[in-house]
Amino acid sequence: MIKKTLYFGNPVYLSLRNGQLVIKLPEVEKSTSLPETLKKQAETTRAIEDIGIVILDNKQITITSGVIEALLENNCALITCDSKSMPVGLMLPLYGNTTQNERFREQLDASVPLKKQLWQQTIQTKINNQATVLSLCTHEEIKCMRVWANNVRSGDPDNLEARAAAYYWKLLFSNIKGFTREREGIPPNNLLNYGYAILRAIVARGLVTSGLLPTLGIHHHNRYNAYCLADDIMEPYRPYVDELVFQLTNAHDIPIELTKELKASLLTIPTLEVVINGRRSPLMVAVGQTTASLYKCFCGESRKIVYPER
């Protein structure tokens, strides 16, 4: 069963009762004119085990330590947002798998040639997925990107990822004057940033559930980045976010601000339909298959990481 994503953008009280997440509105809680029966009816509960991601996007949210503990024990990712409503923090469980120590050792012992081969597979799939998205959005066949994907060598020493990215971003939002893909760039960079933050949390959660260290990447190795492996594994999934943002941009005439309506659309990312191993699957479920296959590569059971393909 796919886990739910809960977004809280207003003041709210989050507490725990009988293993359930209890959601209360402070205005209702503090009201002296409402009878107790109506206050209780205003409460909402959610089963903790059904939740995969929680997003806290308001400075007046109150959450108990009991809720945080219960969420983490059930492998939930907890995201906090800054004053601009952009995800700024991510909390994950320390123990996501019963054989975690063993899996850590196998990940740490992974050879350089293996990691280079895994990166090759990752970039090949990413470029092919980008080519498909570009073809769907521009209605043109992107043959050069298919060639670049086939030419990616172990470790991508020719940096074909960057070449493909430059071509891809130039065409995907060609109707937006001055657009370049930059974190602080003009819209729809804000939508892309938000979508990638959600995707990163999904992948980091999947890695922890598979008993892997999100910090230790197969390619990314920034000393200040606590989620290098998540950033590696999310690469082939990025085009799914790009396509969604492209659709939202066309529907909303290049939105300047990240409205609640747009956030609601971006929060559907975990449920986006992808094809993996020849079967249709929600993106969050597919990520679990990808991270499980990555562990099999680390322990020697396989040499191929399983990714979705557009």
C-alpha positions as CSV (number, residue, x, y, z in Angstrom):
1,M,0.0,0.0,0.0
2,I,1.3,3.4,-0.9
3,K,2.0,5.7,2.0
4,K,0.2,9.0,2.4
5,T,1.7,12.5,2.2
6,L,0.3,15.0,4.8
7,Y,0.8,18.7,4.3
8,F,0.2,21.2,7.1
9,G,0.2,24.9,5.9
10,N,-1.9,26.4,8.8
11,P,-1.5,26.5,12.6
12,V,-2.3,23.1,13.9
13,Y,-1.8,20.9,17.0
14,L,-0.4,17.4,16.2
15,S,-0.5,14.9,19.0
16,L,-0.6,11.1,19.5
17,R,-3.4,9.1,20.9
18,N,-3.7,5.3,20.9
19,G,-1.2,5.1,18.0
20,Q,-3.1,7.6,15.9
21,L,-2.1,11.0,14.8
22,V,-4.5,13.5,16.2
23,I,-5.0,16.8,14.3
24,K,-6.6,19.8,16.1
25,L,-7.0,23.4,15.0
26,P,-5.9,25.9,17.6
27,E,-8.8,28.3,16.9
28,V,-11.3,25.6,17.7
29,E,-9.3,24.4,20.7
30,K,-9.1,27.8,22.2
31,S,-12.7,28.8,21.5
32,T,-14.8,29.4,24.6
33,S,-18.1,29.6,22.7
34,L,-18.1,26.2,21.1
35,P,-19.3,23.2,23.2
36,E,-16.9,20.3,23.9
37,T,-18.9,18.0,21.6
38,L,-18.2,20.2,18.6
39,K,-14.6,20.6,19.5
40,K,-14.2,16.8,19.5
41,Q,-15.9,16.5,16.2
42,A,-13.4,19.0,14.7
43,E,-10.6,16.6,15.5
44,T,-9.1,14.5,12.7
45,T,-7.1,11.3,13.2
46,R,-4.8,9.4,10.8
47,A,-3.2,6.1,11.3
48,I,0.6,6.6,11.8
49,E,1.5,3.4,9.8
50,D,-0.3,4.9,6.7
51,I,1.9,8.0,6.6
52,G,5.0,8.2,4.5
53,I,5.8,11.9,4.4
54,V,4.8,14.8,6.6
55,I,5.4,18.4,5.6
56,L,5.3,21.2,8.2
57,D,4.8,24.6,6.5
58,N,3.8,27.0,9.2
59,K,5.7,28.6,12.2
60,Q,2.7,28.1,14.5
61,I,2.5,24.3,14.2
62,T,2.8,22.4,17.5
63,I,4.0,18.8,17.3
64,T,4.7,16.6,20.2
65,S,7.8,14.5,20.6
66,G,5.5,11.4,20.8
67,V,4.3,12.1,17.3
68,I,7.8,12.6,16.0
69,E,8.9,9.3,17.6
70,A,5.9,7.4,16.2
71,L,6.5,8.8,12.7
72,L,10.2,7.9,12.6
73,E,9.5,4.4,14.0
74,N,7.3,3.9,11.0
75,N,9.9,5.1,8.5
76,C,8.2,8.4,7.8
77,A,10.1,11.4,6.4
78,L,9.4,14.6,8.2
79,I,10.0,17.8,6.2
80,T,10.1,21.4,7.7
81,C,9.8,24.5,5.5
82,D,11.3,28.0,5.8
83,S,9.5,31.4,5.8
84,K,9.3,31.2,2.0
85,S,7.5,27.8,2.2
86,M,10.5,26.0,0.7
87,P,11.6,22.7,2.3
88,V,14.6,23.4,4.5
89,G,15.0,20.4,6.8
90,L,14.5,16.6,6.6
91,M,14.3,14.2,9.5
92,L,14.6,10.5,8.9
93,P,14.7,7.4,11.1
94,L,18.1,6.1,12.4
95,Y,17.0,2.5,12.1
96,G,15.1,1.6,9.0
97,N,16.1,-2.0,8.5
98,T,16.7,-5.0,10.8
99,T,20.1,-5.9,9.2
100,Q,21.2,-2.3,8.9
101,N,24.8,-2.7,10.3
102,E,25.5,-5.5,7.8
103,R,24.1,-3.4,5.0
104,F,26.2,-0.4,6.0
105,R,29.3,-2.5,5.8
106,E,28.5,-3.8,2.3
107,Q,27.7,-0.3,1.1
108,L,31.0,1.0,2.6
109,D,32.9,-1.9,1.0
110,A,31.5,-1.3,-2.5
111,S,34.3,-1.1,-5.1
112,V,35.0,2.0,-7.2
113,P,34.4,0.1,-10.5
114,L,31.0,-1.0,-9.2
115,K,30.0,2.6,-8.2
116,K,31.2,3.8,-11.6
117,Q,29.0,1.2,-13.3
118,L,26.0,2.1,-11.2
119,W,26.5,5.8,-12.0
120,Q,26.7,4.9,-15.7
121,Q,23.4,3.1,-15.5
122,T,21.9,6.0,-13.5
123,I,22.9,8.7,-16.1
124,Q,21.9,6.5,-19.0
125,T,18.4,6.2,-17.6
126,K,18.2,9.9,-16.6
127,I,19.1,11.1,-20.1
128,N,16.7,8.6,-21.8
129,N,13.9,9.8,-19.4
130,Q,14.7,13.4,-20.1
131,A,14.6,12.7,-23.9
132,T,11.1,11.1,-23.5
133,V,9.8,14.0,-21.5
134,L,11.2,16.5,-24.0
135,S,9.6,14.6,-26.8
136,L,6.3,14.5,-25.1
137,C,6.4,18.2,-24.2
138,T,7.8,19.5,-27.5
139,H,6.3,16.9,-29.8
140,E,9.7,16.3,-31.4
141,E,11.9,13.2,-31.4
142,I,15.1,14.0,-29.6
143,K,17.6,11.7,-31.3
144,C,20.8,13.3,-30.0
145,M,19.9,12.6,-26.4
146,R,19.3,9.0,-27.2
147,V,22.8,8.9,-28.7
148,W,24.3,10.6,-25.7
149,A,22.6,8.1,-23.4
150,N,24.0,5.2,-25.4
151,N,27.5,6.7,-25.3
152,V,27.7,7.2,-21.5
153,R,30.7,5.2,-20.2
154,S,31.5,3.9,-16.8
155,G,31.6,6.8,-14.4
156,D,30.5,9.2,-17.2
157,P,34.0,10.6,-17.7
158,D,32.8,12.6,-20.7
159,N,30.2,14.4,-18.5
160,L,27.4,13.6,-21.0
161,E,25.0,14.3,-18.1
162,A,25.9,18.0,-18.3
163,R,25.7,18.1,-22.1
164,A,22.3,16.5,-22.1
165,A,21.1,18.8,-19.3
166,A,22.1,22.0,-21.1
167,Y,20.2,20.8,-24.2
168,Y,17.2,19.6,-22.2
169,W,16.7,22.8,-20.2
170,K,17.2,25.0,-23.2
171,L,14.3,23.3,-25.0
172,L,11.9,22.3,-22.2
173,F,11.0,25.9,-21.2
174,S,12.0,27.6,-24.4
175,N,8.8,29.7,-24.2
176,I,9.9,31.4,-21.0
177,K,12.3,34.3,-21.8
178,G,15.5,34.2,-19.8
179,F,14.9,30.8,-18.2
180,T,17.9,28.8,-17.0
181,R,17.9,26.0,-14.5
182,E,19.2,27.7,-11.4
183,R,18.1,27.3,-7.8
184,E,17.5,31.0,-7.3
185,G,16.4,31.5,-10.9
186,I,13.2,32.8,-12.3
187,P,10.0,30.7,-12.2
188,P,9.3,27.9,-12.7
189,N,12.6,27.2,-10.8
190,N,10.6,27.6,-7.6
191,L,8.3,24.8,-8.6
192,L,11.2,22.6,-9.6
193,N,13.0,23.3,-6.3
194,Y,9.9,22.3,-4.3
195,G,9.2,19.2,-6.4
196,Y,12.8,18.0,-6.1
197,A,12.7,18.5,-2.3
198,I,9.7,16.2,-2.1
199,L,11.4,13.7,-4.4
200,R,14.6,13.9,-2.4
201,A,12.7,13.1,0.8
202,I,11.0,10.1,-0.9
203,V,14.3,8.7,-2.1
204,A,16.1,9.3,1.2
205,R,13.2,7.5,3.0
206,G,13.5,4.6,0.6
207,L,17.3,4.3,1.2
208,V,16.8,4.2,4.9
209,T,14.1,1.6,4.6
210,S,16.5,-0.5,2.5
211,G,19.1,-0.2,5.3
212,L,21.5,2.1,3.4
213,L,23.3,5.3,4.3
214,P,21.8,8.3,2.4
215,T,25.0,10.2,3.1
216,L,27.5,7.9,1.2
217,G,27.0,8.5,-2.5
218,I,28.1,6.5,-5.5
219,H,29.0,9.8,-7.3
220,H,28.0,12.9,-5.3
221,H,30.5,13.5,-2.5
222,N,30.1,17.0,-1.3
223,R,31.4,17.1,2.3
224,Y,28.6,19.3,3.4
225,N,25.8,17.2,1.8
226,A,24.1,14.7,4.2
227,Y,22.1,13.1,1.3
228,C,24.7,12.4,-1.4
229,L,23.3,9.0,-2.2
230,A,19.7,10.3,-2.3
231,D,20.9,12.9,-4.8
232,D,22.5,10.2,-6.9
233,I,19.5,7.8,-6.9
234,M,16.9,10.5,-7.6
235,E,18.5,11.6,-10.9
236,P,16.4,9.3,-13.2
237,Y,13.3,10.3,-11.3
238,R,13.8,14.1,-11.8
239,P,12.2,14.1,-15.3
240,Y,8.9,13.0,-13.8
241,V,8.9,16.1,-11.7
242,D,10.0,18.2,-14.7
243,E,7.0,16.9,-16.7
244,L,4.6,17.7,-13.9
245,V,6.0,21.3,-13.6
246,F,5.8,21.7,-17.4
247,Q,2.1,20.8,-17.2
248,L,1.5,23.2,-14.3
249,T,3.3,26.0,-16.0
250,N,1.2,25.6,-19.1
251,A,-2.0,25.5,-17.1
252,H,-1.2,28.5,-14.9
253,D,0.6,30.9,-17.3
254,I,4.0,30.7,-15.6
255,P,3.1,31.1,-12.0
256,I,5.2,33.5,-10.1
257,E,4.4,32.3,-6.6
258,L,4.1,28.9,-5.1
259,T,0.4,28.9,-4.2
260,K,-1.4,26.3,-2.1
261,E,-3.0,25.0,-5.2
262,L,0.4,24.5,-6.9
263,K,1.8,22.8,-3.7
264,A,-1.2,20.5,-3.7
265,S,-0.4,19.5,-7.3
266,L,3.3,19.0,-6.5
267,L,2.4,16.9,-3.4
268,T,1.0,14.3,-5.9
269,I,4.6,13.4,-6.8
270,P,4.6,10.2,-4.6
271,T,1.6,8.9,-6.4
272,L,2.8,9.7,-10.0
273,E,2.5,6.6,-12.2
274,V,5.8,5.2,-13.5
275,V,6.7,2.0,-15.3
276,I,9.4,-0.1,-13.6
277,N,10.2,-3.7,-14.4
278,G,7.5,-3.6,-17.1
279,R,4.8,-2.8,-14.5
280,R,2.9,0.4,-13.6
281,S,3.6,1.6,-10.1
282,P,3.2,4.7,-7.9
283,L,6.5,6.6,-7.8
284,M,7.0,6.0,-4.1
285,V,6.7,2.3,-4.5
286,A,9.0,2.3,-7.5
287,V,11.7,4.2,-5.4
288,G,11.5,1.3,-2.9
289,Q,12.2,-1.2,-5.7
290,T,15.1,1.0,-6.8
291,T,16.7,1.2,-3.4
292,A,16.2,-2.5,-2.8
293,S,18.0,-3.3,-6.1
294,L,20.8,-0.9,-5.1
295,Y,21.4,-3.0,-2.0
296,K,21.5,-6.2,-4.1
297,C,24.3,-4.5,-6.1
298,F,26.2,-3.7,-3.0
299,C,26.0,-7.2,-1.6
300,G,26.9,-8.9,-4.9
301,E,23.5,-10.4,-5.8
302,S,23.1,-8.1,-8.9
303,R,25.0,-5.7,-11.1
304,K,22.0,-3.8,-12.3
305,I,20.1,-1.1,-10.5
306,V,16.4,-1.0,-11.3
307,Y,15.0,2.4,-12.4
308,P,11.7,3.4,-14.0
309,E,11.7,4.3,-17.7
310,R,9.6,6.8,-19.4
